[in-house]
Amino acid sequence: MDRAIRIVAGISGVVFLLQGVRWALRPANAAEGLGMPLLEGLGRSTQVGDFAAFFLSLGTMILVGIFRREGPWLRAAALMLGLAAAMRTLAWGVHGADFALPFILIEALFCALLLFAASRPGVVGEAAA
C-alpha cells in the first residue's frame, strides 16, 4: 500500500510540475485550463509569475518529499493545496466567485493524500510525526 501511495503522490508531483511549466511556456493555454483569461500588462506578470511559481513549487516539494522520503516536504505541499481549496471557498462565500467544486475537490483530495503519505513511515522513511 505504501508503494502505491508513493507512486500516486509522485505522479501528482509530476502533474503539478508540468502545470507550472505550462504556465511558464504556454500561459494562455494554462489560464484557459483553469477557466480564466490571460490578463494584460502587470496583471499578466502577476498571473504568470504567481501561478508558475505555485505549481512549480508544489510539484517540486512533492517530488523532493517522495524521493528523499521526508514528510515535511509533503506537509508543506499539503498546506499549499489546503489553503488553495480554502481560499477558493472564501472567494465563493465572500467575494461572489463561482463555486469551483471540481478544483476544490482535487485540492482537498491531494491535500489529504499528502498528509496521509507524510504520516506513513513506509512512505517517508521516518517515524510518523
C-alpha angles and dihedrals in degrees: 000000000000090000090054091049091051091049095049092045090047092050090050089052091053091047092051091045091051090049088056091050088049090054089050097047107024106021095163090058092044092051092048090051089058094046099254138111121247104253127225133240118348089355089062091048090053094042096049095038096047098041094044090048092047095051096038091050093045094050093044093051092050094049094045090050093049098043096042091038092230119147099202090069091054092046090052090052090047089053091054092050094044092051091047089055091046093049092049088053090048090050089055097042099041109018104039098249121151112266103258097205098162092053093043091051092050092048093046093046094051091042089056092044092052093047090049091048091049090055095053115090089201090059102040101025095231138094111282110264 
